[in-house]
Amino acid sequence: MYMEAHSYLLKEAYIRRKNLRVYMNLQAIRENSEIWQALNKSVKTSEILELDKPPALKTVIDEIFTQ
């Protein structure tokens, strides 16, 4: 039973840490006007953004999915 509870707590901590990282990166996107404007434009025009246009977008995406 101890191992099951320990395993559950580790999984929950991992999920919460990942959610926090995603939230913080979303904050970084909102604070970067270049990325925010590009995202808004792509939504309005149905344009597909390239990963490195704007360049800062790649950095944020990498941080979300590689850690």
SULMOZI-V265609 format. One record per residue. PSI is psi in whole degrees, -180 to 180 (999 if undefined). OMEGA is omega in degrees with one decimal (NA if undefined). BURIAL is 1 if it has 9 or more other ideal C-beta (glycine too) atoms within 8 Angstrom, else 0. Layout:
PSI&OMEGA&BURIAL, PSI&OMEGA&BURIAL
This chain:
-39&178.9&0, -43&-178.5&0, -39&178.9&0, -44&178.9&0, -41&179.0&0, -45&179.0&0, -44&178.8&0, -45&-179.8&0, -39&177.8&0, -42&178.5&0, -44&179.3&0, -42&179.1&0, -41&178.8&0, -47&-179.2&0, -44&-179.7&0, -40&178.3&0, -41&179.1&0, -43&178.3&0, -40&178.0&0, -43&178.8&0, -44&178.4&1, -44&178.9&1, -44&-179.2&0, -36&176.9&0, -34&175.3&1, -38&175.5&0, -41&179.1&0, -37&178.1&1, -45&-179.2&1, -33&-178.3&0, -18&178.7&0, 103&-173.5&1, -30&179.4&0, -47&179.3&0, -45&-176.8&1, -44&179.1&1, -41&178.8&0, -41&178.2&1, -45&178.5&1, -43&178.8&0, -42&-178.2&1, -34&177.4&1, -44&-177.4&0, -34&-174.7&0, 1&-175.4&0, 26&178.0&0, 142&176.0&0, 125&-179.7&0, 142&170.8&1, 151&-173.7&0, -34&-176.0&0, 17&177.6&0, 101&6.0&0, 153&-175.8&0, -35&-178.3&0, -22&-179.5&1, -42&179.8&1, -42&179.9&1, -46&-179.1&0, -44&179.1&1, -44&177.8&1, -42&-180.0&0, -37&-179.2&1, -43&-169.8&1, -6&-178.0&0, -8&-179.8&0, 999&NA&0
